């Protein structure tokens, strides 16, 4: 198998093993489209220059194509208004011949109890620049209502659909990371199976002197950690991590413990 194909396969397997962030419509009444994760040999060309979100949309597209009850009507539909793009619909699918407008999201969030008052408000991006609440509000207030905009009706007419006939769902997967100092957090609203590891700061790093480290590229953040990589020792990792601290950037890392156990972690600058 060609190396690029192997990389795509590993990413696809990691994507399949990531859970939806909640069940049914437990959050903001946003209804999850659950797809049974069935592993298959991926046959897909993906532009490596795509950012991670768009890359994952291609993986979802491949997964949907494997489903007998689903057919994809259209993808990445840009809705124009006065020579600008009003927004984009990720895809419209037919599931058992019923149309669904589906928005696809895959996110990495860290649990910080000092932010907000609720479980959902506690989840922030690794660099503290975004949050789960912001994304949910954007979905609820901008992305999903686009289907009902006047500018969208012309496009829907071209594929013989009306907005009133279309159900709306999300496919919102995520990896969540809890603080190393409080790894036993139990979620009550969101899916506990989404907890993928923990995060540490610079002060906590010394507790891992006997471990090995690997810093994957961003597209490999979705990959399940494996041993066949070029591991860094603690000193090498500390040297490289200084650059991340200076840039105020929080990398996702793989940690290999002395007993061989592999863990995903975020090293945060804050």
C-alpha positions as CSV (number, residue, x, y, z in Angstrom):
1,X,0.0,0.0,0.0
2,X,1.3,3.4,-1.0
3,X,2.4,5.6,2.0
4,X,-0.2,8.3,1.3
5,X,-2.9,5.6,1.2
6,X,-1.7,4.2,4.5
7,X,-1.9,7.7,6.0
8,X,-5.4,8.2,4.8
9,X,-6.4,4.7,6.1
10,X,-5.0,5.5,9.6
11,X,-6.9,8.8,9.6
12,X,-10.1,7.1,8.5
13,X,-9.8,4.4,11.2
14,X,-9.2,7.1,13.8
15,X,-12.1,9.1,12.5
16,X,-14.4,6.0,12.7
17,X,-13.3,5.4,16.3
18,X,-14.2,8.9,17.4
19,X,-17.6,9.1,19.0
20,X,-20.4,11.6,18.5
21,X,-20.2,14.3,21.2
22,X,-23.7,13.6,22.4
23,X,-26.6,11.2,21.8
24,X,-29.8,12.0,19.9
25,X,-30.7,15.7,20.4
26,X,-29.4,16.1,24.0
27,X,-27.5,19.3,23.3
28,X,-29.3,22.4,22.0
29,X,-31.9,20.1,20.4
30,X,-29.3,19.5,17.6
31,X,-30.1,16.0,16.3
32,X,-27.1,13.7,15.7
33,X,-26.9,11.5,12.7
34,X,-25.4,8.4,14.1
35,X,-23.6,6.1,11.5
36,X,-22.5,2.7,12.5
37,X,-18.6,2.7,12.2
38,X,-17.8,-0.1,9.8
39,X,-14.1,-0.3,8.9
40,X,-13.4,-0.7,5.2
41,X,-10.4,-0.2,2.9
42,X,-10.5,3.4,1.9
43,X,-10.4,4.2,-1.8
44,X,-10.2,8.0,-1.9
45,X,-8.0,10.7,-3.2
46,X,-7.7,13.6,-0.8
47,X,-5.8,16.9,-1.3
48,X,-3.2,16.9,1.5
49,X,-3.4,20.7,1.5
50,X,-7.0,20.7,2.8
51,X,-7.4,22.0,6.4
52,X,-8.5,19.3,8.9
53,X,-12.2,20.2,8.9
54,X,-12.5,19.9,5.1
55,X,-10.3,16.7,5.1
56,X,-12.8,15.1,7.6
57,X,-15.7,16.1,5.4
58,X,-14.1,13.9,2.7
59,X,-13.8,11.0,5.1
60,X,-17.5,11.4,6.1
61,X,-18.4,11.5,2.4
62,X,-16.6,8.2,1.9
63,X,-18.4,6.7,4.9
64,X,-21.8,7.8,3.7
65,X,-21.2,6.3,0.3
66,X,-20.7,2.9,2.1
67,X,-24.2,3.1,3.5
68,X,-26.9,1.3,1.5
69,X,-29.7,3.4,3.0
70,X,-27.9,6.7,2.2
71,X,-27.2,8.6,-1.0
72,X,-25.5,12.0,-1.3
73,X,-27.4,14.5,-3.3
74,X,-24.9,17.4,-3.1
75,X,-22.0,18.6,-1.0
76,X,-20.3,21.9,-0.1
77,X,-23.1,24.1,-1.6
78,X,-22.1,27.7,-1.5
79,X,-25.1,30.1,-1.2
80,X,-24.3,33.5,-2.8
81,X,-25.9,36.9,-2.0
82,X,-24.9,40.1,-3.8
83,X,-21.7,38.6,-5.2
84,X,-20.6,37.4,-1.7
85,X,-21.0,34.0,-0.2
86,X,-23.7,34.0,2.4
87,X,-22.6,30.6,3.7
88,X,-22.3,26.9,2.8
89,X,-24.3,23.8,3.3
90,X,-22.1,20.8,4.1
91,X,-24.3,18.3,2.3
92,X,-27.8,17.2,1.6
93,X,-28.3,13.4,1.7
94,X,-31.2,11.1,1.2
95,X,-31.6,8.6,4.0
96,X,-34.2,6.0,3.2
97,X,-35.4,8.4,0.5
98,X,-35.9,11.3,3.0
99,X,-33.8,14.4,2.5
100,X,-31.5,15.6,5.3
101,X,-29.4,18.7,5.5
102,X,-26.3,17.5,7.4
103,X,-23.6,19.7,9.0
104,X,-20.3,17.9,9.7
105,X,-18.1,18.9,12.6
106,X,-15.1,17.4,14.3
107,X,-13.5,19.2,17.2
108,X,-10.9,19.0,19.9
109,X,-11.9,20.5,23.3
110,X,-10.2,20.8,26.7
111,X,-12.3,20.7,29.9
112,X,-11.5,23.8,32.0
113,X,-13.8,24.2,35.0
114,X,-12.7,27.8,35.5
115,X,-14.5,28.8,32.2
116,X,-18.3,29.2,32.4
117,X,-20.8,27.5,34.7
118,X,-21.9,24.4,32.9
119,X,-20.3,21.3,31.4
120,X,-20.7,22.6,27.9
121,X,-19.3,26.0,28.8
122,X,-16.2,24.4,30.4
123,X,-15.1,23.0,27.0
124,X,-12.6,25.3,25.2
125,X,-10.2,25.0,22.3
126,X,-6.5,24.0,23.0
127,X,-5.4,27.6,22.5
128,X,-8.4,29.1,24.3
129,X,-9.5,30.9,21.1
130,X,-12.7,29.0,20.6
131,X,-15.2,27.0,22.6
132,X,-17.9,24.4,22.3
133,X,-20.6,27.0,23.2
134,X,-19.4,29.3,20.3
135,X,-19.6,26.4,17.8
136,X,-23.0,25.3,19.0
137,X,-24.3,28.9,18.8
138,X,-22.9,29.3,15.3
139,X,-24.6,26.0,14.2
140,X,-27.9,27.0,15.8
141,X,-28.0,30.7,14.7
142,X,-26.1,30.7,11.4
143,X,-25.3,27.4,9.7
144,X,-28.6,25.5,10.1
145,X,-30.9,28.6,9.4
146,X,-29.1,29.1,6.1
147,X,-31.3,26.3,4.6
148,X,-34.4,28.6,5.1
149,X,-32.8,31.7,3.6
150,X,-34.5,33.1,0.5
151,X,-31.1,32.8,-1.3
152,X,-31.1,29.1,-0.7
153,X,-34.5,28.4,-2.1
154,X,-33.3,28.8,-5.7
155,X,-30.7,26.2,-5.2
156,X,-33.1,23.8,-3.6
157,X,-35.6,24.3,-6.5
158,X,-32.8,23.2,-8.9
159,X,-32.6,19.8,-7.1
160,X,-36.4,19.6,-6.7
161,X,-36.6,20.2,-3.0
162,X,-38.2,22.6,-0.6
163,X,-36.7,23.6,2.8
164,X,-39.9,22.6,4.5
165,X,-39.3,19.0,3.3
166,X,-35.8,18.7,4.6
167,X,-34.8,17.4,8.1
168,X,-31.7,18.9,9.7
169,X,-29.1,16.9,11.5
170,X,-25.5,17.2,12.6
171,X,-22.7,14.7,12.6
172,X,-20.7,16.3,15.5
173,X,-17.7,14.2,16.6
174,X,-15.1,15.2,19.1
175,X,-12.1,14.4,21.2
176,X,-12.2,15.8,24.7
177,X,-9.3,16.2,27.1
178,X,-9.5,16.5,30.9
179,X,-6.9,18.1,33.2
180,X,-4.2,15.8,34.4
181,X,-4.8,16.9,37.9
182,X,-8.5,15.8,37.6
183,X,-8.6,12.9,35.2
184,X,-11.7,11.3,36.8
185,X,-14.2,13.9,35.5
186,X,-17.5,12.3,34.5
187,X,-19.6,14.0,31.9
188,X,-23.4,14.1,32.4
189,X,-24.6,15.8,29.2
190,X,-21.9,14.9,26.7
191,X,-20.6,11.5,25.7
192,X,-18.0,10.2,28.2
193,X,-16.6,8.0,25.4
194,X,-15.3,11.2,23.7
195,X,-12.7,11.6,26.5
196,X,-9.5,10.8,24.6
197,X,-6.8,11.8,27.0
198,X,-5.6,14.5,29.3
199,X,-3.7,17.8,29.1
200,X,-0.7,19.1,31.0
201,X,1.0,22.5,31.4
202,X,4.7,23.3,31.5
203,X,4.9,22.9,35.3
204,X,3.4,19.3,35.1
205,X,5.8,18.2,32.4
206,X,8.5,17.1,34.8
207,X,6.2,14.3,36.0
208,X,6.8,12.5,32.6
209,X,10.6,12.4,32.6
210,X,10.6,8.6,32.0
211,X,8.2,8.8,29.0
212,X,8.7,9.1,25.3
213,X,6.9,11.7,23.1
214,X,5.7,12.2,19.6
215,X,4.1,15.3,18.0
216,X,1.9,14.4,15.0
217,X,1.0,16.8,12.3
218,X,-2.5,18.3,12.7
219,X,-4.1,15.8,10.2
220,X,-2.8,13.0,12.3
221,X,-4.5,14.3,15.5
222,X,-7.4,12.0,14.6
223,X,-5.1,8.9,14.3
224,X,-5.1,6.3,17.1
225,X,-1.6,6.4,18.6
226,X,0.7,3.5,17.5
227,X,4.3,2.6,18.3
228,X,5.7,2.9,14.8
229,X,6.9,6.5,15.0
230,X,10.1,8.4,15.8
231,X,9.8,8.9,19.5
232,X,11.5,11.8,21.3
233,X,13.1,11.4,24.7
234,X,12.1,13.8,27.5
235,X,15.0,16.3,26.8
236,X,14.4,16.4,23.1
237,X,10.7,17.0,23.7
238,X,11.3,19.8,26.2
239,X,13.6,21.6,23.7
240,X,11.0,21.4,21.0
241,X,8.1,22.3,23.4
242,X,9.8,25.6,24.2
243,X,8.9,26.8,20.6
244,X,5.3,26.0,21.2
245,X,5.3,27.8,24.6
246,X,6.8,30.9,22.9
247,X,4.2,30.8,20.1
248,X,1.4,30.3,22.6
249,X,0.4,27.1,20.7
250,X,-0.8,23.9,22.3
251,X,0.2,20.8,20.4
252,X,-1.5,17.4,20.6
253,X,1.1,14.8,21.5
254,X,1.4,11.1,21.9
255,X,2.9,9.9,25.2
256,X,4.5,6.5,25.6
257,X,4.8,5.4,29.2
258,X,7.5,3.0,30.5
259,X,5.0,0.1,30.5
260,X,4.3,0.7,26.7
261,X,0.9,2.3,27.2
262,X,0.2,5.0,24.6
263,X,-1.8,8.1,25.6
264,X,-3.0,11.2,23.7
265,X,-2.3,14.5,25.5
266,X,-2.3,18.2,24.9
267,X,0.7,20.2,26.1
268,X,-0.9,23.6,26.9
269,X,1.0,26.9,27.0
270,X,-1.5,28.5,29.5
